[in-house]
Amino acid sequence: MQNIRIEKTDKKDEALKLAKELSDFFNEDGIKSLEHDLENHELYGAFIDNRLIGFITFRKADIATTEISWLAVKTEYQNQGVGSKLVRNSLSIFSDNYYKICYVKTLAETAKDDGYFKTRAFYKKLGFNTLEIISPYPGWTKENPCQILATALPL
C-alpha cells in the first residue's frame, strides 16, 4: 500500500463524487444528506499523493462529543486499512482538542443486513461499543432501527 496521508480537507466535491461511485452504500437520499452534511460537518480525507481515496465527516455534538456522520473508501482500497486509518488518525486530532467521546449511528443488528454487519464489526474492532438501539429513531423509518456505538477518546 502506498503512503496514505490523512488530513482535514475542503474537497467536498471530490468526496461527493467518491460517494456517488459507491451506489451499494449511498442511495439517492443518502447522497442528498451527504451534500447537506458536507456543508456543515468537518471533512477529513485519505490521500495518496493528492488523490482522495476515502473520507470521513464529523458533526460536533457538543464541546466534548463528536459524531462520525459519514465514512467512505474507494472500492479498490477497501479492506486494506484505509477506513481504520481515517477513523484513528482523525479522532486523534479530536482527542487532542479535548473531545472525550465519539459515537456513530448505523443500522441496528436487529435488522439483519449483511452489509451493516460488516459496518458494526468494523467499528467494534476499533473499540466502539453499543450504547443502545432505538426504533424508531427520529427521522429514520421503523424498518431501519438505529444502533448507536460509542467510544472514549483517545482510541
mmCIF file of the C-alpha atoms, coordinates in Angstrom:
data_MODEL
# 
_entry.id   MODEL 
# 
loop_
_atom_site.group_PDB 
_atom_site.id 
_atom_site.type_symbol 
_atom_site.label_atom_id 
_atom_site.label_alt_id 
_atom_site.label_comp_id 
_atom_site.label_asym_id 
_atom_site.label_entity_id 
_atom_site.label_seq_id 
_atom_site.pdbx_PDB_ins_code 
_atom_site.Cartn_x 
_atom_site.Cartn_y 
_atom_site.Cartn_z 
_atom_site.occupancy 
_atom_site.B_iso_or_equiv 
_atom_site.pdbx_formal_charge 
_atom_site.auth_seq_id 
_atom_site.auth_comp_id 
_atom_site.auth_asym_id 
_atom_site.auth_atom_id 
_atom_site.pdbx_PDB_model_num 
ATOM 1   C CA . MET A 1 1   ? 0.000   0.000  0.000  1.00 0.00 ? 1   MET A CA 1 
ATOM 2   C CA . GLN A 1 2   ? 1.280   3.417  -0.926 1.00 0.00 ? 2   GLN A CA 1 
ATOM 3   C CA . ASN A 1 3   ? 1.788   6.128  1.676  1.00 0.00 ? 3   ASN A CA 1 
ATOM 4   C CA . ILE A 1 4   ? -1.647  7.343  2.805  1.00 0.00 ? 4   ILE A CA 1 
ATOM 5   C CA . ARG A 1 5   ? -2.000  10.824 4.263  1.00 0.00 ? 5   ARG A CA 1 
ATOM 6   C CA . ILE A 1 6   ? -4.990  11.731 6.481  1.00 0.00 ? 6   ILE A CA 1 
ATOM 7   C CA . GLU A 1 7   ? -5.830  15.408 6.820  1.00 0.00 ? 7   GLU A CA 1 
ATOM 8   C CA . LYS A 1 8   ? -8.665  17.874 7.184  1.00 0.00 ? 8   LYS A CA 1 
ATOM 9   C CA . THR A 1 9   ? -9.797  18.961 3.719  1.00 0.00 ? 9   THR A CA 1 
ATOM 10  C CA . ASP A 1 10  ? -12.261 21.141 1.859  1.00 0.00 ? 10  ASP A CA 1 
ATOM 11  C CA . LYS A 1 11  ? -12.533 18.787 -1.145 1.00 0.00 ? 11  LYS A CA 1 
ATOM 12  C CA . LYS A 1 12  ? -16.296 18.402 -0.778 1.00 0.00 ? 12  LYS A CA 1 
ATOM 13  C CA . ASP A 1 13  ? -16.910 17.877 -4.496 1.00 0.00 ? 13  ASP A CA 1 
ATOM 14  C CA . GLU A 1 14  ? -14.388 15.028 -4.608 1.00 0.00 ? 14  GLU A CA 1 
ATOM 15  C CA . ALA A 1 15  ? -15.948 13.413 -1.519 1.00 0.00 ? 15  ALA A CA 1 
ATOM 16  C CA . LEU A 1 16  ? -19.397 13.634 -3.101 1.00 0.00 ? 16  LEU A CA 1 
ATOM 17  C CA . LYS A 1 17  ? -18.089 12.141 -6.351 1.00 0.00 ? 17  LYS A CA 1 
ATOM 18  C CA . LEU A 1 18  ? -16.482 9.265  -4.406 1.00 0.00 ? 18  LEU A CA 1 
ATOM 19  C CA . ALA A 1 19  ? -19.768 8.583  -2.588 1.00 0.00 ? 19  ALA A CA 1 
ATOM 20  C CA . LYS A 1 20  ? -21.692 8.513  -5.872 1.00 0.00 ? 20  LYS A CA 1 
ATOM 21  C CA . GLU A 1 21  ? -19.298 5.802  -7.103 1.00 0.00 ? 21  GLU A CA 1 
ATOM 22  C CA . LEU A 1 22  ? -20.365 3.661  -4.107 1.00 0.00 ? 22  LEU A CA 1 
ATOM 23  C CA . SER A 1 23  ? -24.011 3.133  -5.059 1.00 0.00 ? 23  SER A CA 1 
ATOM 24  C CA . ASP A 1 24  ? -24.172 -0.039 -2.933 1.00 0.00 ? 24  ASP A CA 1 
ATOM 25  C CA . PHE A 1 25  ? -23.699 2.187  0.125  1.00 0.00 ? 25  PHE A CA 1 
ATOM 26  C CA . PHE A 1 26  ? -25.083 5.597  -0.890 1.00 0.00 ? 26  PHE A CA 1 
ATOM 27  C CA . ASN A 1 27  ? -28.610 5.745  -2.295 1.00 0.00 ? 27  ASN A CA 1 
ATOM 28  C CA . GLU A 1 28  ? -30.213 8.927  -3.649 1.00 0.00 ? 28  GLU A CA 1 
ATOM 29  C CA . ASP A 1 29  ? -31.443 10.031 -0.209 1.00 0.00 ? 29  ASP A CA 1 
ATOM 30  C CA . GLY A 1 30  ? -28.011 9.334  1.270  1.00 0.00 ? 30  GLY A CA 1 
ATOM 31  C CA . ILE A 1 31  ? -26.332 11.484 -1.379 1.00 0.00 ? 31  ILE A CA 1 
ATOM 32  C CA . LYS A 1 32  ? -28.726 14.352 -0.610 1.00 0.00 ? 32  LYS A CA 1 
ATOM 33  C CA . SER A 1 33  ? -27.998 14.053 3.115  1.00 0.00 ? 33  SER A CA 1 
ATOM 34  C CA . LEU A 1 34  ? -24.268 13.882 2.440  1.00 0.00 ? 34  LEU A CA 1 
ATOM 35  C CA . GLU A 1 35  ? -24.434 17.036 0.277  1.00 0.00 ? 35  GLU A CA 1 
ATOM 36  C CA . HIS A 1 36  ? -26.028 18.894 3.189  1.00 0.00 ? 36  HIS A CA 1 
ATOM 37  C CA . ASP A 1 37  ? -23.636 17.453 5.757  1.00 0.00 ? 37  ASP A CA 1 
ATOM 38  C CA . LEU A 1 38  ? -20.549 18.312 3.699  1.00 0.00 ? 38  LEU A CA 1 
ATOM 39  C CA . GLU A 1 39  ? -21.533 21.960 4.153  1.00 0.00 ? 39  GLU A CA 1 
ATOM 40  C CA . ASN A 1 40  ? -21.993 21.637 7.923  1.00 0.00 ? 40  ASN A CA 1 
ATOM 41  C CA . HIS A 1 41  ? -19.650 18.880 9.167  1.00 0.00 ? 41  HIS A CA 1 
ATOM 42  C CA . GLU A 1 42  ? -15.857 18.600 9.319  1.00 0.00 ? 42  GLU A CA 1 
ATOM 43  C CA . LEU A 1 43  ? -14.345 16.641 6.434  1.00 0.00 ? 43  LEU A CA 1 
ATOM 44  C CA . TYR A 1 44  ? -11.130 14.610 6.591  1.00 0.00 ? 44  TYR A CA 1 
ATOM 45  C CA . GLY A 1 45  ? -9.675  12.829 3.612  1.00 0.00 ? 45  GLY A CA 1 
ATOM 46  C CA . ALA A 1 46  ? -7.387  9.890  2.968  1.00 0.00 ? 46  ALA A CA 1 
ATOM 47  C CA . PHE A 1 47  ? -4.993  10.820 0.177  1.00 0.00 ? 47  PHE A CA 1 
ATOM 48  C CA . ILE A 1 48  ? -2.439  9.032  -1.946 1.00 0.00 ? 48  ILE A CA 1 
ATOM 49  C CA . ASP A 1 49  ? -0.408  11.877 -3.409 1.00 0.00 ? 49  ASP A CA 1 
ATOM 50  C CA . ASN A 1 50  ? -3.200  14.422 -3.954 1.00 0.00 ? 50  ASN A CA 1 
ATOM 51  C CA . ARG A 1 51  ? -5.879  11.869 -4.895 1.00 0.00 ? 51  ARG A CA 1 
ATOM 52  C CA . LEU A 1 52  ? -8.794  11.404 -2.463 1.00 0.00 ? 52  LEU A CA 1 
ATOM 53  C CA . ILE A 1 53  ? -9.309  7.683  -1.828 1.00 0.00 ? 53  ILE A CA 1 
ATOM 54  C CA . GLY A 1 54  ? -11.555 7.947  1.234  1.00 0.00 ? 54  GLY A CA 1 
ATOM 55  C CA . PHE A 1 55  ? -13.228 10.402 3.567  1.00 0.00 ? 55  PHE A CA 1 
ATOM 56  C CA . ILE A 1 56  ? -14.820 10.741 6.977  1.00 0.00 ? 56  ILE A CA 1 
ATOM 57  C CA . THR A 1 57  ? -17.086 13.500 8.274  1.00 0.00 ? 57  THR A CA 1 
ATOM 58  C CA . PHE A 1 58  ? -17.763 14.594 11.832 1.00 0.00 ? 58  PHE A CA 1 
ATOM 59  C CA . ARG A 1 59  ? -20.558 16.527 13.466 1.00 0.00 ? 59  ARG A CA 1 
ATOM 60  C CA . LYS A 1 60  ? -19.664 18.231 16.725 1.00 0.00 ? 60  LYS A CA 1 
ATOM 61  C CA . ALA A 1 61  ? -22.436 17.202 19.113 1.00 0.00 ? 61  ALA A CA 1 
ATOM 62  C CA . ASP A 1 62  ? -21.205 19.372 22.000 1.00 0.00 ? 62  ASP A CA 1 
ATOM 63  C CA . ILE A 1 63  ? -17.925 20.619 23.467 1.00 0.00 ? 63  ILE A CA 1 
ATOM 64  C CA . ALA A 1 64  ? -16.715 17.119 24.364 1.00 0.00 ? 64  ALA A CA 1 
ATOM 65  C CA . THR A 1 65  ? -18.566 14.818 21.944 1.00 0.00 ? 65  THR A CA 1 
ATOM 66  C CA . THR A 1 66  ? -18.348 14.262 18.208 1.00 0.00 ? 66  THR A CA 1 
ATOM 67  C CA . GLU A 1 67  ? -20.319 12.032 15.856 1.00 0.00 ? 67  GLU A CA 1 
ATOM 68  C CA . ILE A 1 68  ? -18.997 10.222 12.791 1.00 0.00 ? 68  ILE A CA 1 
ATOM 69  C CA . SER A 1 69  ? -21.625 11.129 10.216 1.00 0.00 ? 69  SER A CA 1 
ATOM 70  C CA . TRP A 1 70  ? -20.147 9.540  7.054  1.00 0.00 ? 70  TRP A CA 1 
ATOM 71  C CA . LEU A 1 71  ? -17.270 7.243  6.150  1.00 0.00 ? 71  LEU A CA 1 
ATOM 72  C CA . ALA A 1 72  ? -16.379 6.031  2.658  1.00 0.00 ? 72  ALA A CA 1 
ATOM 73  C CA . VAL A 1 73  ? -13.419 4.410  0.931  1.00 0.00 ? 73  VAL A CA 1 
ATOM 74  C CA . LYS A 1 74  ? -12.990 3.827  -2.815 1.00 0.00 ? 74  LYS A CA 1 
ATOM 75  C CA . THR A 1 75  ? -13.797 0.218  -3.697 1.00 0.00 ? 75  THR A CA 1 
ATOM 76  C CA . GLU A 1 76  ? -10.249 -0.649 -4.772 1.00 0.00 ? 76  GLU A CA 1 
ATOM 77  C CA . TYR A 1 77  ? -8.884  0.468  -1.380 1.00 0.00 ? 77  TYR A CA 1 
ATOM 78  C CA . GLN A 1 78  ? -11.479 -1.208 0.857  1.00 0.00 ? 78  GLN A CA 1 
ATOM 79  C CA . ASN A 1 79  ? -10.330 -3.903 3.316  1.00 0.00 ? 79  ASN A CA 1 
ATOM 80  C CA . GLN A 1 80  ? -6.784  -2.521 3.279  1.00 0.00 ? 80  GLN A CA 1 
ATOM 81  C CA . GLY A 1 81  ? -6.853  -0.466 6.489  1.00 0.00 ? 81  GLY A CA 1 
ATOM 82  C CA . VAL A 1 82  ? -7.766  2.882  4.917  1.00 0.00 ? 82  VAL A CA 1 
ATOM 83  C CA . GLY A 1 83  ? -11.041 3.216  6.872  1.00 0.00 ? 83  GLY A CA 1 
ATOM 84  C CA . SER A 1 84  ? -9.339  2.287  10.144 1.00 0.00 ? 84  SER A CA 1 
ATOM 85  C CA . LYS A 1 85  ? -6.605  4.831  9.474  1.00 0.00 ? 85  LYS A CA 1 
ATOM 86  C CA . LEU A 1 86  ? -9.197  7.503  8.666  1.00 0.00 ? 86  LEU A CA 1 
ATOM 87  C CA . VAL A 1 87  ? -11.009 6.882  11.959 1.00 0.00 ? 87  VAL A CA 1 
ATOM 88  C CA . ARG A 1 88  ? -7.911  6.582  14.148 1.00 0.00 ? 88  ARG A CA 1 
ATOM 89  C CA . ASN A 1 89  ? -5.943  9.492  12.709 1.00 0.00 ? 89  ASN A CA 1 
ATOM 90  C CA . SER A 1 90  ? -8.819  11.941 12.532 1.00 0.00 ? 90  SER A CA 1 
ATOM 91  C CA . LEU A 1 91  ? -10.041 11.032 16.028 1.00 0.00 ? 91  LEU A CA 1 
ATOM 92  C CA . SER A 1 92  ? -6.553  11.580 17.411 1.00 0.00 ? 92  SER A CA 1 
ATOM 93  C CA . ILE A 1 93  ? -6.941  15.214 16.303 1.00 0.00 ? 93  ILE A CA 1 
ATOM 94  C CA . PHE A 1 94  ? -10.285 15.444 18.098 1.00 0.00 ? 94  PHE A CA 1 
ATOM 95  C CA . SER A 1 95  ? -8.898  13.929 21.291 1.00 0.00 ? 95  SER A CA 1 
ATOM 96  C CA . ASP A 1 96  ? -6.003  16.409 21.150 1.00 0.00 ? 96  ASP A CA 1 
ATOM 97  C CA . ASN A 1 97  ? -8.674  19.119 21.108 1.00 0.00 ? 97  ASN A CA 1 
ATOM 98  C CA . TYR A 1 98  ? -10.356 17.952 24.333 1.00 0.00 ? 98  TYR A CA 1 
ATOM 99  C CA . TYR A 1 99  ? -13.025 15.717 22.843 1.00 0.00 ? 99  TYR A CA 1 
ATOM 100 C CA . LYS A 1 100 ? -13.816 12.791 25.140 1.00 0.00 ? 100 LYS A CA 1 
ATOM 101 C CA . ILE A 1 101 ? -16.431 10.732 23.283 1.00 0.00 ? 101 ILE A CA 1 
ATOM 102 C CA . CYS A 1 102 ? -17.148 9.762  19.687 1.00 0.00 ? 102 CYS A CA 1 
ATOM 103 C CA . TYR A 1 103 ? -20.259 7.952  18.515 1.00 0.00 ? 103 TYR A CA 1 
ATOM 104 C CA . VAL A 1 104 ? -21.689 6.674  15.263 1.00 0.00 ? 104 VAL A CA 1 
ATOM 105 C CA . LYS A 1 105 ? -25.225 5.688  14.229 1.00 0.00 ? 105 LYS A CA 1 
ATOM 106 C CA . THR A 1 106 ? -25.790 2.719  11.947 1.00 0.00 ? 106 THR A CA 1 
ATOM 107 C CA . LEU A 1 107 ? -28.479 0.235  11.016 1.00 0.00 ? 107 LEU A CA 1 
ATOM 108 C CA . ALA A 1 108 ? -29.120 -1.947 14.068 1.00 0.00 ? 108 ALA A CA 1 
ATOM 109 C CA . GLU A 1 109 ? -28.196 -5.615 14.278 1.00 0.00 ? 109 GLU A CA 1 
ATOM 110 C CA . THR A 1 110 ? -31.905 -6.382 14.737 1.00 0.00 ? 110 THR A CA 1 
ATOM 111 C CA . ALA A 1 111 ? -32.376 -5.516 11.025 1.00 0.00 ? 111 ALA A CA 1 
ATOM 112 C CA . LYS A 1 112 ? -30.237 -8.500 9.897  1.00 0.00 ? 112 LYS A CA 1 
ATOM 113 C CA . ASP A 1 113 ? -28.487 -6.769 6.993  1.00 0.00 ? 113 ASP A CA 1 
ATOM 114 C CA . ASP A 1 114 ? -25.177 -8.389 5.970  1.00 0.00 ? 114 ASP A CA 1 
ATOM 115 C CA . GLY A 1 115 ? -23.632 -5.125 4.772  1.00 0.00 ? 115 GLY A CA 1 
ATOM 116 C CA . TYR A 1 116 ? -24.282 -3.434 8.073  1.00 0.00 ? 116 TYR A CA 1 
ATOM 117 C CA . PHE A 1 117 ? -22.996 -6.478 9.961  1.00 0.00 ? 117 PHE A CA 1 
ATOM 118 C CA . LYS A 1 118 ? -19.608 -5.602 8.437  1.00 0.00 ? 118 LYS A CA 1 
ATOM 119 C CA . THR A 1 119 ? -20.061 -1.938 9.359  1.00 0.00 ? 119 THR A CA 1 
ATOM 120 C CA . ARG A 1 120 ? -20.787 -2.734 13.005 1.00 0.00 ? 120 ARG A CA 1 
ATOM 121 C CA . ALA A 1 121 ? -17.899 -5.235 13.139 1.00 0.00 ? 121 ALA A CA 1 
ATOM 122 C CA . PHE A 1 122 ? -15.571 -2.555 11.748 1.00 0.00 ? 122 PHE A CA 1 
ATOM 123 C CA . TYR A 1 123 ? -16.469 -0.064 14.472 1.00 0.00 ? 123 TYR A CA 1 
ATOM 124 C CA . LYS A 1 124 ? -16.378 -2.699 17.211 1.00 0.00 ? 124 LYS A CA 1 
ATOM 125 C CA . LYS A 1 125 ? -12.883 -3.724 16.056 1.00 0.00 ? 125 LYS A CA 1 
ATOM 126 C CA . LEU A 1 126 ? -11.843 -0.093 16.585 1.00 0.00 ? 126 LEU A CA 1 
ATOM 127 C CA . GLY A 1 127 ? -13.156 -0.099 20.155 1.00 0.00 ? 127 GLY A CA 1 
ATOM 128 C CA . PHE A 1 128 ? -16.697 1.203  19.730 1.00 0.00 ? 128 PHE A CA 1 
ATOM 129 C CA . ASN A 1 129 ? -19.383 -0.437 21.873 1.00 0.00 ? 129 ASN A CA 1 
ATOM 130 C CA . THR A 1 130 ? -23.141 -0.487 21.504 1.00 0.00 ? 130 THR A CA 1 
ATOM 131 C CA . LEU A 1 131 ? -24.736 2.234  23.554 1.00 0.00 ? 131 LEU A CA 1 
ATOM 132 C CA . GLU A 1 132 ? -28.321 1.477  22.563 1.00 0.00 ? 132 GLU A CA 1 
ATOM 133 C CA . ILE A 1 133 ? -30.741 0.538  19.793 1.00 0.00 ? 133 ILE A CA 1 
ATOM 134 C CA . ILE A 1 134 ? -33.600 2.960  19.122 1.00 0.00 ? 134 ILE A CA 1 
ATOM 135 C CA . SER A 1 135 ? -36.582 2.070  16.967 1.00 0.00 ? 135 SER A CA 1 
ATOM 136 C CA . PRO A 1 136 ? -37.964 4.142  15.530 1.00 0.00 ? 136 PRO A CA 1 
ATOM 137 C CA . TYR A 1 137 ? -35.173 6.704  15.660 1.00 0.00 ? 137 TYR A CA 1 
ATOM 138 C CA . PRO A 1 138 ? -36.322 10.256 14.813 1.00 0.00 ? 138 PRO A CA 1 
ATOM 139 C CA . GLY A 1 139 ? -36.036 10.729 11.062 1.00 0.00 ? 139 GLY A CA 1 
ATOM 140 C CA . TRP A 1 140 ? -35.464 7.003  10.421 1.00 0.00 ? 140 TRP A CA 1 
ATOM 141 C CA . THR A 1 141 ? -38.188 4.566  9.392  1.00 0.00 ? 141 THR A CA 1 
ATOM 142 C CA . LYS A 1 142 ? -39.424 1.830  11.705 1.00 0.00 ? 142 LYS A CA 1 
ATOM 143 C CA . GLU A 1 143 ? -37.913 -0.742 9.308  1.00 0.00 ? 143 GLU A CA 1 
ATOM 144 C CA . ASN A 1 144 ? -34.490 0.840  9.923  1.00 0.00 ? 144 ASN A CA 1 
ATOM 145 C CA . PRO A 1 145 ? -33.749 0.706  13.664 1.00 0.00 ? 145 PRO A CA 1 
ATOM 146 C CA . CYS A 1 146 ? -30.762 2.782  14.755 1.00 0.00 ? 146 CYS A CA 1 
ATOM 147 C CA . GLN A 1 147 ? -27.832 1.315  16.673 1.00 0.00 ? 147 GLN A CA 1 
ATOM 148 C CA . ILE A 1 148 ? -25.580 3.848  18.401 1.00 0.00 ? 148 ILE A CA 1 
ATOM 149 C CA . LEU A 1 149 ? -21.989 2.776  19.010 1.00 0.00 ? 149 LEU A CA 1 
ATOM 150 C CA . ALA A 1 150 ? -19.649 4.922  21.094 1.00 0.00 ? 150 ALA A CA 1 
ATOM 151 C CA . THR A 1 151 ? -16.074 5.011  22.309 1.00 0.00 ? 151 THR A CA 1 
ATOM 152 C CA . ALA A 1 152 ? -13.995 7.072  24.684 1.00 0.00 ? 152 ALA A CA 1 
ATOM 153 C CA . LEU A 1 153 ? -11.175 9.139  23.222 1.00 0.00 ? 153 LEU A CA 1 
ATOM 154 C CA . PRO A 1 154 ? -8.343  8.770  22.618 1.00 0.00 ? 154 PRO A CA 1 
ATOM 155 C CA . LEU A 1 155 ? -8.782  5.444  20.828 1.00 0.00 ? 155 LEU A CA 1 
# 
